[in-house]
Amino acid sequence: QVHLVESGGGRVEPGGSLTLSCVASRPLATSEQMAWYRQVPGKERDIVASITHDGIKGYVGAVKGRFAISRDIATNTVYLQMNDLTSEDTGIYCCNAFIGGEFNWGQGLQVTVSS
């Protein structure tokens, strides 16, 4: 198992930027994949961005070109840089580590995009 601690959420105006951070309690190399998910009321939690064990990145279509996932192996941290935010990006963002067939979740961060 792994413990994930997220930070960086908050409120931002449309067009603004935020960077989310997720620190894992064990080396990132032990995870098959790290990802960020977003959940909004009344909807399923959906994946937003992911990065595999060997560094392959993936994004949902709505965030391509605006969001960037990255990692710092030395500090066991995964980041989600979010640019040109819109109200559609509002939600609770959760860090996920997929290890040994199991999903491990952080506590979630509220991101609100509003003027």
Secondary structure, DSSP 8 states (H G I E B T S, - for coil): ---EEEE--EEE-TT--EEEEEEESS-GGG-SEEEEEEE-TTS--EEEEEEETT--EEE-GGGTTTEEEEEEGGGTEEEEEE-S--GGG-EEEEEEEEETTEEEE---EEEEE--
